[in-house]
Amino acid sequence: MESLAMVLLAVFAGGYLVLAGADVGVGMLLPWLGRDQRERRVVIASFAPFFLGNEVWLVASAGLVAGAFPGLEHRLLEELYPLVVVLLIGWVVRDMGLWLRGRVDASGWRAACDGAVVAGSWALALGWASLLGSLMGGGGLNVGSVLGLPLAAVFAWHGAGFARLRLAGELAVRAARGRGRYGVSGAVLVVAAVAAGARLPWSEVVAEGGGLSLTAVSAVVLLPLLVASQALVWRTFWGRVDSPSYL
């Protein structure tokens, strides 16, 4: 059951990095992809239908860690607390910019929200990169976190690949200059997550008693539902975006 829980966690975490990593990467590149407020609105519309569903994979990962590997949750919060804070702040700031951008019809307001999207996206990319690097380096805020910093560039590259698939016209041409390959960059993120997981002492952090079995079985039930809902969203909204139709 422990092995099953580890595999499920790898699937959920990898799914988050591949799916949500795309909208994080697009947010990082927002000032470059969108040269004015209308273009930036179209760029945001390229991932607007997906970003909430993408974040569900992170919620599922956190639930699996809490139920099956509670010792890991404690260790991450204890040893990497500053990175967790950066991730939470980046998440809130980025989502706040996305939610509030269209609430006020003023250029200054939209510019501030665009800034929140960019800053939050960079915080998420750097936070996840440093966290994965710290785990690969043996844990702790040390030189190991530097190992993950190049992953922040992978998030941007991943976003360029996603934007290349979703945008149209001049915006698509601009995105193509980033040489992004959505599948390749996604594979790099998954490999990084697996490499980080391979360094963790799973036998020391696993839950005792029935908690492990209950959490693993619940995750098995959840996974096909999550995949089906994600597929439905992608089938409904997939296609090139040339106007801010979702906003």
C-alpha positions, 0 to 999 in steps of 0.5 A: 500500500505504501508503494501505491501511495507513492505512485499516486503522489507522483501522478498527482504531483506530476500532473500539477507541474505539467498542467499548472506549470503551463499557466505559471509559465505563461504568467511569467512571460506575460509582459513579453507575450502581451505588449499592451493590455488587450494582448495581455488579456488575450494571453490570460484567456489562453489559460483562464479556463484551465487554471482552477482545474489545474490547481486541484491536482495540487490539492489532491497531492496535499491531501495524499501527503497529509493522509498517507505521509504525515511525517513528510508534511511535518518535515517540509513545513519544518525544514522548508518553511520559507519556501512554503510561505513564498509558494502560498503568497505567490499563489494568492497574489497570482490568483488575485490578479487573475480574479480581479483584473476585470472587476474595474474598468481602469487601465491602472487597475488592470496594469496592477493586476497584470503585475500581480499575475507576473510577480505571483507566477515568478514566485511560484516558479522560483518557489517550486524550483527551489523546493524541488532542488532542496529535496534533490540536494538532501533537504533544507535551505542550503546549496541544494536549493540552487540545484533547482533554480534552472527549473524556473527557466523550465517553467517559462519554457513550458509556458512558451510551449503552451502559449504556442499551442493556444494563441493565434496570429502575431501572439502565436508567432511571438510565443514560437520564438521561445522555442517551447515544446510543451511535451518535452518541458512537461517531461523535464518537470516530471523527471525533476519531481521524481528525482526529488521524490527519490531522495525522500525517506518514505519509510520514515514518514509513512502513516501507521494503521488504517490511515495509509490504506484509506488515503490510498484507496480514496486517491485511487477513486479520485484519480479517474474522476479528476482525469475525466473532468480535466479531459472534459475541460480541455475538450470544451475549451481547447483551440486557439484563442484570438479574443478574451472570450473567457473573461 
